[in-house]
Amino acid sequence: MAPTREIIQLHVGQAGVQMASACWELYCLEHGIYPDGLFCDCSINEDCSAFFSCDRSGQCVPRVLLVDLEPSVVDEIRIGTYRDLFHPNSLLTGCEDAASNFGRGHYRLGQTMIEPAMDRLRKLCEHCSSLQGFMMFHSVGGGTGAGLGTLLLERLGEDFGKASRMEFDIFPSPKISPVIVEPYNAILASHVAMEHSDCTFVLDNEALYDVCDRSLSVREPTYTNLNRLVAQAVSCVTASLRFSGAINVDLLEFQTNLVPFPRIHYPLVTYAPLAPGSTARHEQPTTAQVTYECFEPGNQLVKCDPRAGRYMSCCLLYRGNIAPIEINRALLEMRSNRSIQFVDWCPTGFKIGINFQPPIAVPGADLARSDLACCMLANNTAIRTAWTRVADKFQRMYDRKAFFYHYLSEALPRRSFCETQPNPSSSSAMVRCVLLFTVLIGMALPLMPSVRAICTASVSVDRVAACAFNPLLLLVERSGWVLSRQNCGETIGPESFTVPPVLYYDYTEPDHLYTVVFVATESGHPDPFDGGERRFYLQWLVVNIPVYGAIYPPTPSAREYFNLDGWISTIYPEAAVCGPVASIGFGV
């Protein structure tokens, strides 16, 4: 077995620290470590150095840092069953909480906590011979998890740039919300974390509640129930980092196989089997069953339906006594039935991990013990529904400046809101695309062949004003842009283009890309022979290209052509007066 590379875990805020209790309880059971940190005799030869620092006497200390701005949640660990497991320096607390305010956690209280936290992280790194990366657990809806968590991510990027950084994020739920300002915190935190996280696994409490209620027969789930369910999924993801297996996956492989472009790094998490403990002795699932269950919406740990989108990548992590041939048969059958849809530019699709260590159930927990399990990490376009929900809630509050002053009073720069909301007076339709692609979904896609505008008909100022409802066009200058009926239905190839486009994925309209092309405007004064009416040439061309689920520009070799007529009237009825845009083909 190759030498183990170490991973340091960070648990930030109330949600993160509570997840730490469930995760490290399960890690200890899997590695045969007692609550006081000592190995049991049967596990003395186990290699657990990825997550634990162990000495020759059998004393193990987790490679972890628990941080919270107020002490109550961490104090529960200090006096709990596993109080002797954690090193005292691994538990860092402040004196007051962030009051569910991103600005307070990031700009005010976070600034007093960041240096002590980074100092303790450096000491943890000094005890690593080959640091692989960091895993952070936090909620983006809370003040500490969102504010201090993103501040830590920024510093990790600065101080440990080459180490991988992965997150397990609790996102705001569609209907269940313990904090009114969750959308503010989530948007602000995601805006910061976008550039500093390599891969972010998305979870939400409502999906976890549904799984506990529907699949595990827990009628009144508590956070302990939810966190133990999350711990099982996390344990399955990290099993290949801690145990030997036929096909193991490390942190870099997660990023390589799940993230097609740097900003498209929000995989969905699914776990199977989900069965209550009462069925453990009577039902044992097969490899095919757990594989099928991983693609069921009811097993998702975030509220969205993957069948409504397309898969860009899919990583299936199996553990237990599983034969690779059984996995191949199950996947071949699913692909032959066309029950799962991949984007056209990702023909292979699946990354498989197999670990021989079977899953272990926590005594008294809700989940039945099984001889095998599977956790699926999938990058699916259906994640747009989670972003859209948060953005819509953000917009409704921001339009009325509700709770706005709480953030400004905590040293949050006003420009932070401006960056996440480019046009405060715009409609919710604008937020669904402009907010999302400028803040969150501004994907760093490869450039297409250089292009120029193809609609050059001049129109009057009145005609330009009629297009003002189009939110995408509000990104440009207020004069000089139009949409024209000229050239509609024609196909123009890349040989005609001279200016490279800017590509954005729209998470509100499935399977579409927006292309914004700059074109020079007409200069000069109004034409006196044209009734004093000033005319403009096309300055920006905004087109909507259906690409059948692919968040990727067509390549010259693909020779694909797309009809763009009628997209405005479909997405923005108010702007239908502008008419359809021309058809563009990108090909050889």
FENLINZI-V933276 format. One record per run of one state. SS is the DSSP state (H for helix, E for strand, L for the rest). FROM is the first residue (numbers start at 0). TO is the last residue. If there is no record, write none. Layout:
[[SS FROM TO] [SS FROM TO]]
This chain:
[[L 0 4] [E 5 11] [H 12 30] [L 31 31] [E 32 32] [L 33 36] [E 37 38] [L 39 39] [H 40 42] [L 43 50] [E 51 53] [L 54 57] [E 58 61] [L 62 62] [E 63 67] [L 68 70] [H 71 77] [L 78 86] [H 87 89] [E 90 92] [L 93 100] [H 101 125] [L 126 129] [E 130 138] [L 139 141] [H 142 158] [L 159 162] [E 163 170] [L 171 180] [H 181 192] [L 193 197] [E 198 203] [H 204 213] [L 214 221] [H 222 241] [L 242 245] [E 246 246] [L 247 249] [H 250 257] [L 258 266] [E 267 271] [L 272 274] [E 275 275] [H 276 278] [L 279 285] [H 286 293] [L 294 295] [H 296 298] [E 299 299] [L 300 304] [H 305 307] [L 308 309] [E 310 319] [L 320 322] [H 323 335] [L 336 340] [E 341 341] [L 342 348] [E 349 354] [L 355 365] [E 366 366] [L 367 370] [E 371 379] [H 380 398] [L 399 402] [H 403 407] [L 408 412] [H 413 419] [L 420 426] [H 427 439] [L 440 449] [E 450 450] [L 451 457] [E 458 459] [H 460 465] [L 466 469] [H 470 474] [L 475 492] [H 493 495] [L 496 497] [E 498 498] [L 499 500] [E 501 504] [L 505 510] [E 511 517] [L 518 526] [H 527 529] [L 530 533] [E 534 535] [L 536 538] [E 539 545] [L 546 554] [H 555 557] [L 558 558] [E 559 561] [L 562 565] [H 566 570] [L 571 571] [H 572 577] [L 578 582] [E 583 585] [L 586 587]]
